Amino acid sequence: MTKNVGFLLALVIPGTVAGIAAGAAADIFPKRLQILTSNVLRAAVCIAFVGRGDGVLGYFAVAMVLATLKQFASSAEGAILPAIV
Protein backbone atom coordinates (compact mmCIF):
# COMPACT_ATOMS: atom_id res chain seq x y z
CA MET A 1 0.00 0.00 0.00
CA THR A 2 2.80 2.44 0.86
CA LYS A 3 4.52 1.85 -2.49
CA ASN A 4 1.27 2.64 -4.31
CA VAL A 5 0.93 5.96 -2.51
CA GLY A 6 4.59 6.76 -3.12
CA PHE A 7 4.23 5.97 -6.81
CA LEU A 8 1.15 8.17 -7.06
CA LEU A 9 3.00 11.04 -5.39
CA ALA A 10 5.97 10.46 -7.70
CA LEU A 11 3.61 11.01 -10.63
CA VAL A 12 1.50 13.88 -9.31
CA ILE A 13 3.87 16.20 -7.45
CA PRO A 14 6.58 16.68 -10.11
CA GLY A 15 3.97 17.09 -12.80
CA THR A 16 2.13 19.73 -10.81
CA VAL A 17 5.26 21.69 -9.95
CA ALA A 18 6.69 21.41 -13.47
CA GLY A 19 3.39 22.52 -15.00
CA ILE A 20 4.04 26.12 -14.07
CA ALA A 21 7.49 26.16 -15.66
CA ALA A 22 6.24 24.17 -18.65
CA GLY A 23 3.51 26.69 -19.38
CA ALA A 24 5.99 29.55 -19.28
CA ALA A 25 8.42 27.61 -21.47
CA ALA A 26 5.66 26.98 -24.01
CA ASP A 27 5.17 30.73 -24.30
CA ILE A 28 8.89 31.56 -24.59
CA PHE A 29 10.53 28.76 -26.58
CA PRO A 30 9.60 27.32 -29.99
CA LYS A 31 6.77 24.89 -29.38
CA ARG A 32 7.78 22.25 -31.94
CA LEU A 33 11.28 22.12 -30.54
CA GLN A 34 9.90 21.77 -27.02
CA ILE A 35 7.61 18.91 -28.05
CA LEU A 36 10.40 17.14 -29.92
CA THR A 37 12.92 17.59 -27.12
CA SER A 38 10.51 16.41 -24.43
CA ASN A 39 9.51 13.31 -26.36
CA VAL A 40 13.10 12.40 -27.24
CA LEU A 41 14.13 12.80 -23.60
CA ARG A 42 11.19 10.66 -22.46
CA ALA A 43 12.22 7.93 -24.89
CA ALA A 44 15.84 8.14 -23.72
CA VAL A 45 14.78 7.81 -20.07
CA CYS A 46 12.68 4.74 -20.89
CA ILE A 47 15.48 3.10 -22.89
CA ALA A 48 18.00 3.84 -20.14
CA PHE A 49 15.69 2.36 -17.51
CA VAL A 50 15.09 -0.81 -19.52
CA GLY A 51 18.84 -1.20 -19.94
CA ARG A 52 19.56 -0.78 -16.23
CA GLY A 53 16.46 -1.98 -14.37
CA ASP A 54 17.17 -0.29 -11.02
CA GLY A 55 14.26 -1.78 -9.08
CA VAL A 56 11.66 0.07 -7.04
CA LEU A 57 13.63 3.29 -6.54
CA GLY A 58 14.33 3.33 -10.25
CA TYR A 59 10.60 3.09 -10.95
CA PHE A 60 9.98 6.12 -8.75
CA ALA A 61 12.77 8.12 -10.36
CA VAL A 62 11.60 7.26 -13.87
CA ALA A 63 8.00 8.11 -12.96
CA MET A 64 9.08 11.50 -11.64
CA VAL A 65 11.16 12.33 -14.71
CA LEU A 66 8.47 11.14 -17.13
CA ALA A 67 5.75 13.11 -15.32
CA THR A 68 7.90 16.24 -15.48
CA LEU A 69 8.74 15.84 -19.16
CA LYS A 70 5.11 15.08 -19.98
CA GLN A 71 4.13 18.48 -18.64
CA PHE A 72 6.55 20.19 -21.02
CA ALA A 73 5.30 18.21 -24.01
CA SER A 74 1.60 18.61 -23.25
CA SER A 75 1.88 22.34 -22.49
CA ALA A 76 3.55 22.95 -25.85
CA GLU A 77 1.02 20.71 -27.61
CA GLY A 78 -1.84 22.68 -26.13
CA ALA A 79 -0.25 25.98 -27.10
CA ILE A 80 0.47 24.91 -30.68
CA LEU A 81 -2.98 23.46 -31.32
CA PRO A 82 -4.65 26.76 -32.41
CA ALA A 83 -1.93 27.25 -35.04
CA ILE A 84 -2.62 23.81 -36.50
CA VAL A 85 -6.42 23.98 -36.62
Helices and strands as residue ranges (DSSP letters): H 2-28, H 31-52, H 56-84
